[in-house]
Amino acid sequence: MNAIVTVVGKDKVGIIAGISALFAGLNINIIDITQTILSGNFVMMMMVDLSGCGKSLAGLKTDIASLGESMGVSITIMHEQVFSAMHRI
């Protein structure tokens, strides 16, 4: 199962490192990643493979939200199919 992760917040050192460390600890593979800085704001999207992760999507949402709060950024995750359906023309 793939999911889309979005990260938005004020740019600072360690955002990618913090998220990558969490994912590595949960056996989540980052398939694709893009990030940019827009007017001092960090904006990142990732596609991740959750097939090796033993946690539910709901459990991941809790962990990710907690990490985001500790780093001062907003982190969300949603199933790839939900993301695709939301952005279908």
C-alpha positions in Angstrom: 0.0 0.0 0.0 1.3 3.4 -0.9 0.5 6.7 0.8 1.1 10.4 0.2 2.7 12.4 2.9 2.7 16.2 2.9 4.8 18.5 5.1 4.3 22.3 5.4 5.8 24.7 7.8 8.5 27.3 8.5 11.8 26.1 7.0 14.5 24.9 9.5 17.2 22.4 9.8 16.3 18.7 10.3 12.8 18.4 8.9 13.7 15.8 6.3 16.0 14.0 8.7 13.3 13.8 11.4 10.7 12.4 9.1 13.1 10.0 7.4 14.3 8.7 10.8 10.7 8.0 11.9 9.9 6.2 8.6 13.1 4.1 8.8 12.2 3.0 12.3 8.8 1.9 11.1 10.1 0.2 8.0 8.4 2.7 5.7 10.2 3.1 2.3 10.2 6.6 0.7 9.5 5.9 -3.0 9.5 9.5 -4.3 10.1 12.9 -2.7 9.9 16.5 -3.8 10.4 19.6 -1.7 10.8 23.3 -2.1 11.0 26.5 -0.1 8.2 29.0 -0.9 8.7 32.4 0.8 10.5 30.8 3.7 8.0 28.0 4.0 9.1 24.4 3.7 6.8 22.4 1.4 7.3 18.6 0.8 5.4 15.8 -0.7 6.4 12.1 -0.5 5.1 8.9 -1.8 5.8 6.1 0.7 5.4 2.3 0.6 3.7 1.1 3.8 3.8 -2.6 3.0 6.6 -3.3 5.5 5.0 -1.2 8.3 3.2 -3.0 11.0 1.1 0.0 12.0 -2.4 0.9 10.8 -2.9 4.1 8.9 -4.7 5.6 11.9 -1.7 4.8 14.1 0.7 6.4 11.6 -1.4 9.5 11.5 -1.1 9.8 15.3 2.7 9.3 15.2 3.2 11.7 12.3 1.0 14.4 13.8 3.0 14.1 17.0 6.3 14.4 15.2 5.0 17.4 13.2 3.9 19.1 16.4 7.4 18.6 18.0 9.1 20.1 14.8 6.6 22.9 14.4 5.3 21.7 11.0 2.1 20.2 9.7 2.5 16.6 8.5 -0.4 14.7 6.9 -0.7 11.2 5.4 -3.4 9.7 3.2 -3.8 6.6 1.2 -2.6 7.0 -2.4 -6.1 6.1 -3.8 -7.8 8.8 -1.7 -5.2 11.4 -2.8 -5.7 10.3 -6.5 -9.5 10.5 -6.2 -9.3 14.0 -4.7 -7.2 15.3 -7.6 -8.9 13.6 -10.5 -10.3 16.0 -13.1 
